[in-house]
């Protein structure tokens, strides 16, 4: 059952300002009957308590404090943690995730349209990364991997190294996009 912010004063939550801070001035309905402890969230999400604290310190998720200063999370946090975990697995940084999620009110369920916008932005970035990695994979055969990475040494020690003839350093990675 959802309760409005003005009905929270005097309940188990620290202050109405604590809840208002959580909502960040937005009209967000919070289902206080479905609030979870940090341990419950960790168990249901498959991440450690310390990871949840870290996510919270980075502004990726947010809790409400009880009078006893214990964290309580609305059930929607499980969805946000799922998004964070999937995004991290495909190489999206926490900073990129935070930036992407910050445009949506915390504690709100993303609509199909909002999810489509978010995934489209990430898809474009992932497509670019895949293209770079594919090119790197396909061109790695040109270097035998002697490790010298030196313009002076590579031609002397490895005269057949085509990439070494281009110059020192990781030539494939330093190439300008085609």
N, CA and C atoms as an extended XYZ file, in Angstrom:
534
Properties=species:S:1:pos:R:3:atomname:S:1:resname:S:1:resid:I:1 pbc="F F F"
N         0.846       -1.172        0.000 N   UNK     1
C         0.000        0.000        0.000 CA  UNK     1
C         0.892        1.236        0.000 C   UNK     1
N         0.605        2.193       -0.859 N   UNK     2
C         1.417        3.404       -0.940 CA  UNK     2
C         0.884        4.447        0.029 C   UNK     2
N         1.787        5.142        0.655 N   UNK     3
C         1.416        6.231        1.557 CA  UNK     3
C         2.118        7.485        1.081 C   UNK     3
N         1.479        8.612        1.239 N   UNK     4
C         2.117        9.847        0.797 CA  UNK     4
C         3.120       10.315        1.841 C   UNK     4
N         3.993       11.229        1.432 N   UNK     5
C         5.067       11.713        2.307 CA  UNK     5
C         4.526       12.332        3.586 C   UNK     5
N         3.428       13.076        3.500 N   UNK     6
C         2.924       13.748        4.690 CA  UNK     6
C         2.433       12.762        5.754 C   UNK     6
N         2.159       11.523        5.406 N   UNK     7
C         1.723       10.522        6.373 CA  UNK     7
C         2.899        9.791        7.014 C   UNK     7
N         4.109       10.103        6.614 N   UNK     8
C         5.278        9.407        7.143 CA  UNK     8
C         5.772        9.973        8.466 C   UNK     8
N         5.454       11.222        8.740 N   UNK     9
C         5.962       11.854        9.955 CA  UNK     9
C         5.471       11.060       11.163 C   UNK     9
N         6.404       10.703       12.035 N   UNK    10
C         6.056        9.963       13.232 CA  UNK    10
C         6.047        8.458       13.036 C   UNK    10
N         6.261        7.985       11.829 N   UNK    11
C         6.344        6.546       11.609 CA  UNK    11
C         7.767        6.093       11.891 C   UNK    11
N         8.176        4.989       11.324 N   UNK    12
C         9.490        4.446       11.634 CA  UNK    12
C        10.610        5.120       10.854 C   UNK    12
N        10.301        6.047        9.979 N   UNK    13
C        11.330        6.694        9.182 CA  UNK    13
C        11.766        7.980        9.838 C   UNK    13
N        13.062        8.239        9.756 N   UNK    14
C        13.728        9.317       10.478 CA  UNK    14
C        12.931       10.621       10.476 C   UNK    14
N        12.761       11.200        9.323 N   UNK    15
C        12.057       12.475        9.204 CA  UNK    15
C        11.385       12.537        7.853 C   UNK    15
N        10.453       13.438        7.742 N   UNK    16
C         9.832       13.614        6.428 CA  UNK    16
C        10.859       14.171        5.451 C   UNK    16
N        11.843       14.941        5.962 N   UNK    17
C        12.859       15.491        5.054 CA  UNK    17
C        13.737       14.381        4.485 C   UNK    17
N        13.950       13.296        5.254 N   UNK    18
C        14.705       12.148        4.759 CA  UNK    18
C        13.989       11.525        3.566 C   UNK    18
N        12.681       11.404        3.649 N   UNK    19
C        11.892       10.846        2.552 CA  UNK    19
C        11.847       11.836        1.396 C   UNK    19
N        11.686       13.122        1.707 N   UNK    20
C        11.662       14.137        0.651 CA  UNK    20
C        12.996       14.179       -0.089 C   UNK    20
N        14.100       14.008        0.650 N   UNK    21
C        15.417       13.971        0.016 CA  UNK    21
C        15.501       12.780       -0.932 C   UNK    21
N        14.961       11.651       -0.495 N   UNK    22
C        14.954       10.457       -1.346 CA  UNK    22
C        14.192       10.746       -2.641 C   UNK    22
N        13.055       11.388       -2.514 N   UNK    23
C        12.212       11.666       -3.682 CA  UNK    23
C        12.735       12.824       -4.521 C   UNK    23
N        13.662       13.605       -3.963 N   UNK    24
C        14.310       14.690       -4.692 CA  UNK    24
C        13.302       15.670       -5.296 C   UNK    24
N        12.268       15.992       -4.523 N   UNK    25
C        11.285       16.956       -4.980 CA  UNK    25
C        10.296       16.417       -6.005 C   UNK    25
N        10.405       15.151       -6.344 N   UNK    26
C         9.505       14.544       -7.331 CA  UNK    26
C         8.320       13.916       -6.605 C   UNK    26
N         7.207       13.839       -7.282 N   UNK    27
C         6.026       13.193       -6.724 CA  UNK    27
C         6.128       11.698       -6.989 C   UNK    27
N         6.832       11.005       -6.102 N   UNK    28
C         7.086        9.581       -6.263 CA  UNK    28
C         6.301        8.824       -5.202 C   UNK    28
N         5.592        7.819       -5.634 N   UNK    29
C         4.858        6.961       -4.707 CA  UNK    29
C         5.795        5.852       -4.242 C   UNK    29
N         5.935        5.719       -2.948 N   UNK    30
C         6.800        4.691       -2.380 CA  UNK    30
C         5.919        3.699       -1.635 C   UNK    30
N         6.080        2.440       -1.926 N   UNK    31
C         5.329        1.388       -1.258 CA  UNK    31
C         6.082        1.003        0.015 C   UNK    31
N         5.723        1.632        1.134 N   UNK    32
C         6.458        1.439        2.378 CA  UNK    32
C         6.227        0.058        2.987 C   UNK    32
N         5.194       -0.633        2.532 N   UNK    33
C         4.970       -1.990        3.014 CA  UNK    33
C         5.929       -2.976        2.353 C   UNK    33
N         6.595       -2.549        1.292 N   UNK    34
C         7.519       -3.429        0.573 CA  UNK    34
C         8.963       -2.956        0.706 C   UNK    34
N         9.263       -2.182        1.721 N   UNK    35
C        10.633       -1.734        1.943 CA  UNK    35
C        11.473       -2.920        2.409 C   UNK    35
N        12.732       -2.942        1.974 N   UNK    36
C        13.624       -4.055        2.304 CA  UNK    36
C        14.876       -3.542        2.996 C   UNK    36
N        15.431       -4.390        3.855 N   UNK    37
C        16.708       -4.070        4.484 CA  UNK    37
C        17.817       -4.272        3.458 C   UNK    37
N        18.994       -3.784        3.778 N   UNK    38
C        20.131       -3.941        2.876 CA  UNK    38
C        20.464       -5.422        2.687 C   UNK    38
N        20.305       -6.214        3.748 N   UNK    39
C        20.557       -7.651        3.643 CA  UNK    39
C        19.565       -8.347        2.721 C   UNK    39
N        18.304       -7.948        2.808 N   UNK    40
C        17.284       -8.525        1.926 CA  UNK    40
C        17.553       -8.167        0.471 C   UNK    40
N        17.940       -6.922        0.238 N   UNK    41
C        18.255       -6.496       -1.133 CA  UNK    41
C        19.458       -7.269       -1.657 C   UNK    41
N        20.472       -7.438       -0.814 N   UNK    42
C        21.667       -8.182       -1.230 CA  UNK    42
C        21.294       -9.611       -1.614 C   UNK    42
N        20.493      -10.248       -0.794 N   UNK    43
C        20.099      -11.634       -1.055 CA  UNK    43
C        19.286      -11.742       -2.346 C   UNK    43
N        18.343      -10.850       -2.541 N   UNK    44
C        17.466      -10.921       -3.721 CA  UNK    44
C        18.162      -10.496       -4.999 C   UNK    44
N        19.140       -9.601       -4.897 N   UNK    45
C        19.797       -9.076       -6.103 CA  UNK    45
C        21.049       -9.851       -6.493 C   UNK    45
N        21.603      -10.594       -5.539 N   UNK    46
C        22.821      -11.343       -5.832 CA  UNK    46
C        24.092      -10.522       -5.749 C   UNK    46
N        24.032       -9.369       -5.109 N   UNK    47
C        25.241       -8.573       -4.884 CA  UNK    47
C        25.475       -8.481       -3.376 C   UNK    47
N        26.687       -8.185       -2.998 N   UNK    48
C        27.023       -8.115       -1.578 CA  UNK    48
C        26.511       -6.822       -0.951 C   UNK    48
N        26.408       -6.837        0.364 N   UNK    49
C        26.009       -5.643        1.099 CA  UNK    49
C        26.994       -4.514        0.820 C   UNK    49
N        28.285       -4.833        0.797 N   UNK    50
C        29.283       -3.783        0.542 CA  UNK    50
C        29.115       -3.205       -0.864 C   UNK    50
N        28.704       -4.020       -1.823 N   UNK    51
C        28.445       -3.508       -3.174 CA  UNK    51
C        27.268       -2.545       -3.152 C   UNK    51
N        26.231       -2.878       -2.401 N   UNK    52
C        25.078       -1.978       -2.290 CA  UNK    52
C        25.489       -0.651       -1.660 C   UNK    52
N        26.313       -0.714       -0.616 N   UNK    53
C        26.801        0.519        0.011 CA  UNK    53
C        27.619        1.326       -1.000 C   UNK    53
N        28.437        0.635       -1.789 N   UNK    54
C        29.246        1.306       -2.807 CA  UNK    54
C        28.343        1.964       -3.847 C   UNK    54
N        27.349        1.230       -4.356 N   UNK    55
C        26.411        1.803       -5.330 CA  UNK    55
C        25.728        3.038       -4.747 C   UNK    55
N        25.358        2.951       -3.477 N   UNK    56
C        24.696        4.086       -2.842 CA  UNK    56
C        25.656        5.267       -2.707 C   UNK    56
N        26.909        4.996       -2.345 N   UNK    57
C        27.890        6.082       -2.208 CA  UNK    57
C        28.160        6.764       -3.547 C   UNK    57
N        27.996        6.032       -4.639 N   UNK    58
C        28.202        6.583       -5.983 CA  UNK    58
C        26.933        7.215       -6.553 C   UNK    58
N        25.828        7.155       -5.803 N   UNK    59
C        24.589        7.775       -6.255 CA  UNK    59
C        23.808        6.952       -7.270 C   UNK    59
N        24.110        5.667       -7.376 N   UNK    60
C        23.396        4.802       -8.321 CA  UNK    60
C        22.062        4.320       -7.758 C   UNK    60
N        22.012        4.110       -6.451 N   UNK    61
C        20.778        3.732       -5.775 CA  UNK    61
C        20.650        4.596       -4.529 C   UNK    61
N        19.474        4.600       -3.935 N   UNK    62
C        19.250        5.450       -2.781 CA  UNK    62
C        18.388        4.714       -1.761 C   UNK    62
N        18.668        4.950       -0.494 N   UNK    63
C        17.880        4.335        0.578 CA  UNK    63
C        17.209        5.422        1.405 C   UNK    63
N        16.298        4.971        2.235 N   UNK    64
C        15.667        5.835        3.227 CA  UNK    64
C        16.096        5.278        4.577 C   UNK    64
N        16.398        6.166        5.526 N   UNK    65
C        16.863        5.720        6.846 CA  UNK    65
C        15.701        5.652        7.835 C   UNK    65
N        15.762        4.646        8.707 N   UNK    66
C        14.777        4.522        9.778 CA  UNK    66
C        15.225        5.371       10.951 C   UNK    66
N        14.385        5.435       11.990 N   UNK    67
C        14.778        6.148       13.213 CA  UNK    67
C        16.042        5.556       13.803 C   UNK    67
N        16.251        4.256       13.620 N   UNK    68
C        17.454        3.582       14.105 CA  UNK    68
C        18.608        3.689       13.124 C   UNK    68
N        18.469        4.538       12.123 N   UNK    69
C        19.483        4.817       11.102 CA  UNK    69
C        19.802        3.596       10.224 C   UNK    69
N        18.851        2.687       10.111 N   UNK    70
C        19.031        1.540        9.229 CA  UNK    70
C        18.518        1.891        7.835 C   UNK    70
N        19.208        1.358        6.833 N   UNK    71
C        18.799        1.597        5.454 CA  UNK    71
C        17.568        0.758        5.120 C   UNK    71
N        16.656        1.366        4.377 N   UNK    72
C        15.518        0.650        3.813 CA  UNK    72
C        15.425        1.043        2.343 C   UNK    72
N        15.199        0.035        1.517 N   UNK    73
C        15.121        0.253        0.079 CA  UNK    73
C        13.741       -0.137       -0.432 C   UNK    73
N        13.189        0.653       -1.346 N   UNK    74
C        11.944        0.231       -1.988 CA  UNK    74
C        12.241       -0.927       -2.946 C   UNK    74
N        11.238       -1.732       -3.238 N   UNK    75
C        11.428       -2.910       -4.086 CA  UNK    75
C        11.974       -2.555       -5.470 C   UNK    75
N        11.683       -1.370       -5.960 N   UNK    76
C        12.127       -0.971       -7.305 CA  UNK    76
C        13.651       -0.963       -7.411 C   UNK    76
N        14.347       -0.883       -6.267 N   UNK    77
C        15.814       -0.869       -6.300 CA  UNK    77
C        16.356       -2.144       -6.945 C   UNK    77
N        15.615       -3.242       -6.844 N   UNK    78
C        16.056       -4.496       -7.472 CA  UNK    78
C        16.150       -4.348       -8.991 C   UNK    78
N        15.233       -3.600       -9.557 N   UNK    79
C        15.263       -3.359      -11.002 CA  UNK    79
C        16.489       -2.518      -11.374 C   UNK    79
N        16.768       -1.486      -10.581 N   UNK    80
C        17.934       -0.640      -10.851 CA  UNK    80
C        19.230       -1.438      -10.724 C   UNK    80
N        19.308       -2.300       -9.718 N   UNK    81
C        20.506       -3.126       -9.549 CA  UNK    81
C        20.661       -4.063      -10.738 C   UNK    81
N        19.553       -4.602      -11.228 N   UNK    82
C        19.596       -5.449      -12.423 CA  UNK    82
C        20.148       -4.700      -13.622 C   UNK    82
N        19.706       -3.471      -13.806 N   UNK    83
C        20.203       -2.641      -14.911 CA  UNK    83
C        21.698       -2.396      -14.745 C   UNK    83
N        22.112       -2.070      -13.530 N   UNK    84
C        23.527       -1.802      -13.253 CA  UNK    84
C        24.372       -3.039      -13.557 C   UNK    84
N        23.929       -4.200      -13.084 N   UNK    85
C        24.700       -5.431      -13.288 CA  UNK    85
C        24.833       -5.781      -14.770 C   UNK    85
N        23.740       -5.690      -15.508 N   UNK    86
C        23.781       -6.008      -16.939 CA  UNK    86
C        24.671       -5.011      -17.674 C   UNK    86
N        24.521       -3.732      -17.362 N   UNK    87
C        25.329       -2.703      -18.027 CA  UNK    87
C        26.816       -2.910      -17.741 C   UNK    87
N        27.159       -3.237      -16.504 N   UNK    88
C        28.562       -3.481      -16.168 CA  UNK    88
C        29.114       -4.688      -16.921 C   UNK    88
N        28.312       -5.722      -17.075 N   UNK    89
C        28.778       -6.933      -17.764 CA  UNK    89
C        29.136       -6.672      -19.217 C   UNK    89
N        28.513       -5.674      -19.822 N   UNK    90
C        28.836       -5.369      -21.221 CA  UNK    90
C        29.842       -4.229      -21.334 C   UNK    90
N        30.434       -3.828      -20.200 N   UNK    91
C        31.524       -2.867      -20.239 CA  UNK    91
C        31.146       -1.413      -20.054 C   UNK    91
N        29.926       -1.141      -19.634 N   UNK    92
C        29.519        0.244      -19.397 CA  UNK    92
C        29.978        0.624      -17.992 C   UNK    92
N        30.652        1.752      -17.881 N   UNK    93
C        31.211        2.170      -16.593 CA  UNK    93
C        30.107        2.633      -15.646 C   UNK    93
N        30.408        2.607      -14.349 N   UNK    94
C        29.442        3.073      -13.359 CA  UNK    94
C        29.101        4.541      -13.571 C   UNK    94
N        30.075        5.319      -13.996 N   UNK    95
C        29.817        6.739      -14.250 CA  UNK    95
C        28.825        6.906      -15.399 C   UNK    95
N        28.996        6.112      -16.463 N   UNK    96
C        28.063        6.163      -17.590 CA  UNK    96
C        26.668        5.704      -17.163 C   UNK    96
N        26.618        4.687      -16.319 N   UNK    97
C        25.340        4.185      -15.823 CA  UNK    97
C        24.658        5.262      -14.988 C   UNK    97
N        25.423        5.889      -14.096 N   UNK    98
C        24.863        6.939      -13.239 CA  UNK    98
C        24.320        8.087      -14.081 C   UNK    98
N        25.087        8.515      -15.068 N   UNK    99
C        24.650        9.609      -15.934 CA  UNK    99
C        23.360        9.239      -16.656 C   UNK    99
N        23.314        8.024      -17.176 N   UNK   100
C        22.133        7.583      -17.920 CA  UNK   100
C        20.902        7.495      -17.019 C   UNK   100
N        21.073        6.978      -15.807 N   UNK   101
C        19.936        6.809      -14.907 CA  UNK   101
C        19.517        8.111      -14.234 C   UNK   101
N        20.412        9.087      -14.171 N   UNK   102
C        20.122       10.330      -13.447 CA  UNK   102
C        19.015       11.161      -14.090 C   UNK   102
N        18.704       10.910      -15.341 N   UNK   103
C        17.641       11.681      -15.997 CA  UNK   103
C        16.251       11.189      -15.599 C   UNK   103
N        16.188       10.040      -14.923 N   UNK   104
C        14.906        9.493      -14.491 CA  UNK   104
C        14.761        9.673      -12.989 C   UNK   104
N        13.556        9.940      -12.504 N   UNK   105
C        13.370       10.095      -11.059 CA  UNK   105
C        13.755        8.814      -10.329 C   UNK   105
N        14.544        8.969       -9.270 N   UNK   106
C        14.974        7.792       -8.511 CA  UNK   106
C        13.746        7.133       -7.903 C   UNK   106
N        13.730        5.839       -7.905 N   UNK   107
C        12.609        5.116       -7.332 CA  UNK   107
C        11.441        4.933       -8.273 C   UNK   107
N        11.560        5.448       -9.482 N   UNK   108
C        10.463        5.286      -10.433 CA  UNK   108
C        10.760        4.133      -11.384 C   UNK   108
N         9.710        3.499      -11.834 N   UNK   109
C         9.840        2.398      -12.782 CA  UNK   109
C         9.981        3.001      -14.174 C   UNK   109
N        11.005        2.557      -14.919 N   UNK   110
C        11.191        3.076      -16.270 CA  UNK   110
C        10.071        2.574      -17.167 C   UNK   110
N         9.523        3.485      -17.947 N   UNK   111
C         8.494        3.093      -18.909 CA  UNK   111
C         9.163        2.383      -20.081 C   UNK   111
N         8.367        1.766      -20.922 N   UNK   112
C         8.909        1.093      -22.107 CA  UNK   112
C         9.641        2.100      -22.991 C   UNK   112
N         9.102        3.291      -23.096 N   UNK   113
C         9.736        4.335      -23.913 CA  UNK   113
C        11.072        4.773      -23.307 C   UNK   113
N        11.110        4.953      -21.990 N   UNK   114
C        12.348        5.351      -21.325 CA  UNK   114
C        13.409        4.263      -21.466 C   UNK   114
N        13.013        2.998      -21.308 N   UNK   115
C        13.969        1.907      -21.458 CA  UNK   115
C        14.485        1.859      -22.886 C   UNK   115
N        13.617        2.098      -23.849 N   UNK   116
C        14.025        2.097      -25.256 CA  UNK   116
C        15.062        3.188      -25.523 C   UNK   116
N        14.841        4.379      -24.966 N   UNK   117
C        15.801        5.481      -25.123 CA  UNK   117
C        17.149        5.107      -24.507 C   UNK   117
N        17.102        4.580      -23.300 N   UNK   118
C        18.323        4.210      -22.585 CA  UNK   118
C        19.079        3.120      -23.333 C   UNK   118
N        18.389        2.077      -23.727 N   UNK   119
C        19.066        0.973      -24.410 CA  UNK   119
C        19.576        1.390      -25.785 C   UNK   119
N        18.900        2.309      -26.451 N   UNK   120
C        19.381        2.797      -27.756 CA  UNK   120
C        20.710        3.533      -27.614 C   UNK   120
N        20.818        4.359      -26.568 N   UNK   121
C        22.083        5.078      -26.330 CA  UNK   121
C        23.208        4.094      -26.057 C   UNK   121
N        22.944        3.131      -25.207 N   UNK   122
C        23.968        2.146      -24.871 CA  UNK   122
C        24.279        1.254      -26.063 C   UNK   122
N        23.271        0.930      -26.862 N   UNK   123
C        23.490        0.064      -28.028 CA  UNK   123
C        24.466        0.723      -29.004 C   UNK   123
N        24.317        2.016      -29.221 N   UNK   124
C        25.217        2.737      -30.135 CA  UNK   124
C        26.657        2.646      -29.628 C   UNK   124
N        26.848        2.888      -28.352 N   UNK   125
C        28.182        2.809      -27.752 CA  UNK   125
C        28.737        1.391      -27.850 C   UNK   125
N        27.915        0.403      -27.566 N   UNK   126
C        28.353       -0.994      -27.639 CA  UNK   126
C        28.709       -1.391      -29.067 C   UNK   126
N        27.934       -0.924      -30.042 N   UNK   127
C        28.243       -1.224      -31.445 CA  UNK   127
C        29.615       -0.675      -31.835 C   UNK   127
N        29.932        0.542      -31.364 N   UNK   128
C        31.246        1.132      -31.645 CA  UNK   128
C        32.360        0.309      -30.995 C   UNK   128
N        32.149       -0.117      -29.751 N   UNK   129
C        33.153       -0.936      -29.060 CA  UNK   129
C        33.355       -2.271      -29.770 C   UNK   129
N        32.256       -2.879      -30.182 N   UNK   130
C        32.336       -4.164      -30.884 CA  UNK   130
C        33.112       -4.005      -32.179 C   UNK   130
N        32.866       -2.913      -32.893 N   UNK   131
C        33.578       -2.659      -34.155 CA  UNK   131
C        35.084       -2.532      -33.901 C   UNK   131
N        35.462       -1.784      -32.877 N   UNK   132
C        36.882       -1.620      -32.553 CA  UNK   132
C        37.516       -2.947      -32.147 C   UNK   132
N        36.826       -3.701      -31.311 N   UNK   133
C        37.360       -4.990      -30.858 CA  UNK   133
C        37.472       -5.993      -32.008 C   UNK   133
N        36.509       -5.978      -32.899 N   UNK   134
C        36.556       -6.882      -34.053 CA  UNK   134
C        37.743       -6.543      -34.938 C   UNK   134
N        37.949       -5.250      -35.174 N   UNK   135
C        39.083       -4.823      -35.991 CA  UNK   135
C        40.401       -5.216      -35.317 C   UNK   135
N        40.480       -5.018      -34.017 N   UNK   136
C        41.681       -5.391      -33.269 CA  UNK   136
C        41.922       -6.894      -33.366 C   UNK   136
N        40.881       -7.683      -33.166 N   UNK   137
C        41.017       -9.140      -33.256 CA  UNK   137
C        41.494       -9.566      -34.646 C   UNK   137
N        40.908       -8.975      -35.668 N   UNK   138
C        41.238       -9.360      -37.039 CA  UNK   138
C        42.637       -8.927      -37.466 C   UNK   138
N        43.184       -7.901      -36.835 N   UNK   139
C        44.496       -7.389      -37.229 CA  UNK   139
C        45.628       -7.852      -36.312 C   UNK   139
N        45.308       -8.585      -35.276 N   UNK   140
C        46.350       -9.008      -34.334 CA  UNK   140
C        47.362       -9.956      -34.956 C   UNK   140
N        47.006      -10.638      -36.012 N   UNK   141
C        47.940      -11.567      -36.653 CA  UNK   141
C        49.143      -10.853      -37.261 C   UNK   141
N        49.030       -9.558      -37.482 N   UNK   142
C        50.135       -8.796      -38.075 CA  UNK   142
C        51.295       -8.619      -37.111 C   UNK   142
N        51.020       -8.738      -35.844 N   UNK   143
C        52.078       -8.574      -34.837 CA  UNK   143
C        52.341       -9.922      -34.183 C   UNK   143
N        53.602      -10.285      -34.057 N   UNK   144
C        53.920      -11.568      -33.430 CA  UNK   144
C        54.014      -11.451      -31.912 C   UNK   144
N        53.853      -10.239      -31.405 N   UNK   145
C        53.781      -10.051      -29.969 CA  UNK   145
C        55.095      -10.150      -29.240 C   UNK   145
N        56.160       -9.620      -29.830 N   UNK   146
C        57.461       -9.700      -29.164 CA  UNK   146
C        57.504       -8.807      -27.932 C   UNK   146
N        56.660       -7.792      -27.880 N   UNK   147
C        56.579       -6.947      -26.705 CA  UNK   147
C        57.533       -5.774      -26.687 C   UNK   147
N        58.333       -5.610      -27.730 N   UNK   148
C        59.322       -4.529      -27.685 CA  UNK   148
C        58.663       -3.156      -27.818 C   UNK   148
N        57.641       -3.038      -28.628 N   UNK   149
C        56.922       -1.779      -28.813 CA  UNK   149
C        57.864       -0.590      -29.028 C   UNK   149
N        58.916       -0.813      -29.752 N   UNK   150
C        59.906        0.240      -29.957 CA  UNK   150
C        60.205        0.419      -31.437 C   UNK   150
N        60.187        1.642      -31.890 N   UNK   151
C        60.508        1.946      -33.287 CA  UNK   151
C        61.941        1.533      -33.604 C   UNK   151
N        62.851        1.719      -32.632 N   UNK   152
C        64.258        1.393      -32.875 CA  UNK   152
C        64.520       -0.104      -32.782 C   UNK   152
N        63.876       -0.782      -31.848 N   UNK   153
C        64.168       -2.191      -31.603 CA  UNK   153
C        63.367       -3.151      -32.481 C   UNK   153
N        62.090       -2.852      -32.740 N   UNK   154
C        61.231       -3.809      -33.446 CA  UNK   154
C        61.768       -4.166      -34.838 C   UNK   154
N        62.159       -3.205      -35.676 N   UNK   155
C        62.680       -3.584      -36.988 CA  UNK   155
C        63.971       -4.394      -36.897 C   UNK   155
N        64.764       -4.193      -35.847 N   UNK   156
C        66.009       -4.936      -35.701 CA  UNK   156
C        65.759       -6.364      -35.219 C   UNK   156
N        64.921       -6.505      -34.232 N   UNK   157
C        64.657       -7.823      -33.652 CA  UNK   157
C        63.611       -8.618      -34.424 C   UNK   157
N        62.750       -7.908      -35.128 N   UNK   158
C        61.634       -8.573      -35.781 CA  UNK   158
C        61.367       -7.907      -37.134 C   UNK   158
N        62.221       -8.116      -38.121 N   UNK   159
C        62.098       -7.425      -39.403 CA  UNK   159
C        60.816       -7.761      -40.163 C   UNK   159
N        60.166       -8.883      -39.863 N   UNK   160
C        58.934       -9.260      -40.558 CA  UNK   160
C        57.687       -8.616      -39.940 C   UNK   160
N        57.847       -7.892      -38.855 N   UNK   161
C        56.699       -7.293      -38.166 CA  UNK   161
C        56.223       -6.066      -38.932 C   UNK   161
N        55.128       -6.217      -39.663 N   UNK   162
C        54.575       -5.133      -40.479 CA  UNK   162
C        54.166       -3.954      -39.605 C   UNK   162
N        53.534       -4.227      -38.469 N   UNK   163
C        53.104       -3.135      -37.598 CA  UNK   163
C        54.294       -2.396      -37.006 C   UNK   163
N        55.359       -3.099      -36.704 N   UNK   164
C        56.561       -2.461      -36.179 CA  UNK   164
C        57.156       -1.481      -37.170 C   UNK   164
N        56.942       -1.711      -38.453 N   UNK   165
C        57.451       -0.804      -39.484 CA  UNK   165
C        56.660        0.504      -39.515 C   UNK   165
N        55.450        0.487      -38.954 N   UNK   166
C        54.639        1.710      -38.894 CA  UNK   166
C        55.103        2.641      -37.777 C   UNK   166
N        55.760        2.108      -36.768 N   UNK   167
C        56.207        2.926      -35.647 CA  UNK   167
C        56.090        2.160      -34.351 C   UNK   167
N        56.432        2.832      -33.253 N   UNK   168
C        56.401        2.172      -31.948 CA  UNK   168
C        55.003        2.245      -31.342 C   UNK   168
N        54.812        1.448      -30.324 N   UNK   169
C        53.542        1.471      -29.601 CA  UNK   169
C        52.523        0.509      -30.174 C   UNK   169
N        51.374        0.430      -29.532 N   UNK   170
C        50.312       -0.466      -29.986 CA  UNK   170
C        49.624        0.118      -31.219 C   UNK   170
N        50.154       -0.161      -32.363 N   UNK   171
C        49.730        0.468      -33.617 CA  UNK   171
C        48.244        0.276      -33.926 C   UNK   171
N        47.725       -0.911      -33.711 N   UNK   172
C        46.320       -1.156      -34.038 CA  UNK   172
C        45.411       -0.272      -33.192 C   UNK   172
N        45.708       -0.174      -31.918 N   UNK   173
C        44.874        0.629      -31.029 CA  UNK   173
C        44.983        2.117      -31.317 C   UNK   173
N        46.124        2.543      -31.846 N   UNK   174
C        46.350        3.964      -32.078 CA  UNK   174
C        45.871        4.439      -33.441 C   UNK   174
N        45.409        3.532      -34.259 N   UNK   175
C        44.945        3.931      -35.591 CA  UNK   175
C        43.700        4.799      -35.499 C   UNK   175
N        43.616        5.726      -36.422 N   UNK   176
C        42.424        6.563      -36.528 CA  UNK   176
C        41.329        5.702      -37.143 C   UNK   176
N        40.085        5.946      -36.727 N   UNK   177
C        38.958        5.178      -37.253 CA  UNK   177
C        38.938        5.247      -38.773 C   UNK   177
N        38.625        4.101      -39.448 N   UNK   178
C        38.583        4.097      -40.912 CA  UNK   178
C        37.459        4.955      -41.452 C   UNK   178
